[in-house]
Amino acid sequence: RVMRDTGAPEPYVGTVDLMTGEIAEDLTYYFAQSEQTPSAVGLGVLVDTDCSVSCAGGFIVQLLPGASDATIDRLEENIKALPQVTKMLSDGKTPEELLATVLDGFDIKWLEKCDVEFKCDCSKERIERSLISLPKSDIQDMIDDGKPVEVRCQFCSRTYDFSIDELMELKDMSGDR
């Protein structure tokens, strides 16, 4: 199950069954089934003798609509000939070198390079807006419980606490429902 915050009131949720238990294969299947985007995913994790992660990385390559048969054939040949991603990472290949191997024979133009990190843009204000969108009766039920409410972000698991007084203010701000 993949949840993506697109800025809409509800997140986009795509769900497919796990097919193999191998993350890269299951992601490839997810892209094909849920998003109907032909994709190739390669992942690797090298675990050190002390069970720490020595290196980890991978790639996702997706075809654009209208990709030619020659492009598809070339990409499939490159992927079949790839060493294991873990081997490339342990050999010290950079992300750019890994992609250059995957995309060998293609005219690569690097537009931008940035570090990848998980960052959730949740905030108490954003959660308040979600609570305000609830029917007044639902907010009243929370107030009637007589206990502060804890709301957990579904993306990062950060928690936000709302007192009874805060809930009463939010109820006053909610629409007539």
Helices and strands as residue ranges (DSSP letters): E 2-4, E 12-14, H 23-33, E 39-47, E 53-62, H 69-81, H 85-90, H 95-102, H 124-132, H 136-145, E 149-152, E 159-162, H 164-173
